[in-house]
Amino acid sequence: MKTPMQELINELKSFGIPILKDEYELIDKYMEKEKQMIIDAWNDGFSMLSDLKDNQSAEQYYNETFKQYKNLF
């Protein structure tokens, strides 16, 4: 599964558009924002089922599901 940012990176690469250092830093910034949004959504959903919040599980879910973008460059 890929996030929208990861899909954008793949599309840029498929058009032969190089990703420069400044652009990579900007992408990395937004990937971190996207990651936090996914973790927050996980925690919000989890808290609806239980009063317990499990940040470690949310981060683990993100890493296992979405942490592929570093390999895209």
N, C-alpha and C positions, 0 to 999 in steps of 0.2 A: 504494500500500500504506500502511496506517495502523497505527500501534502501538496497543496496548490503551489507553494514556492518550489518544491522539488520538480513538479511538472513544468513550471516556467523555465527552470534551469535546463531541463531536458529539451524543451522546445528551442531555446536560444542556441543550444549546442547543435541541434539538428539543422538549424539554419546556418551553421558555421560561424556564429557570432562568438568571438572570444570573450572570456570573462577576465577582466583586468583586476589588479590588486585592489583598487579603490572600490570597484563594483563588488568584489568578493566580500570585502569588509561590510558593505551595505547589506548584501544578501545575508551574511552571517548575523547581522543585527536583527533583521526581520525574521530570520529562522528562529532566533532566541525568543522573539515576541510570540511567534506562532507556537513554539514549544510551550510557553507559559500559558497560552490560551487553551491548548489541549489539556495540560495538567489541571488547569482551573475547571475546565468542563468535566474532566474525570472526577475531580473532587466534589463538584457540585452534584453530579449524578450519584456518586457514592454516598454523600451525606444525606441524600434523600432516602436512601435505603437503611442507613445506619447513622448513629451519632458520631461514629468514629471516622476520622479522616486519616488517610494513609498516603502521605506525600511520597514516600519511598516507592509504593506500588504505582503511583501515577507516573513518576519519573521512569520507573522500570518499564511501564507500558509504552511510554513515548520512545524510549531508547530502543526497545525491541521492535516497535512498529514503524517508527519514522526516522530514526537516526541513520539514514542512508545518504543524506545529502553531501556529507564530507567526501564520500567516494565519487561524487559526480564531477569533481574538478580534476 
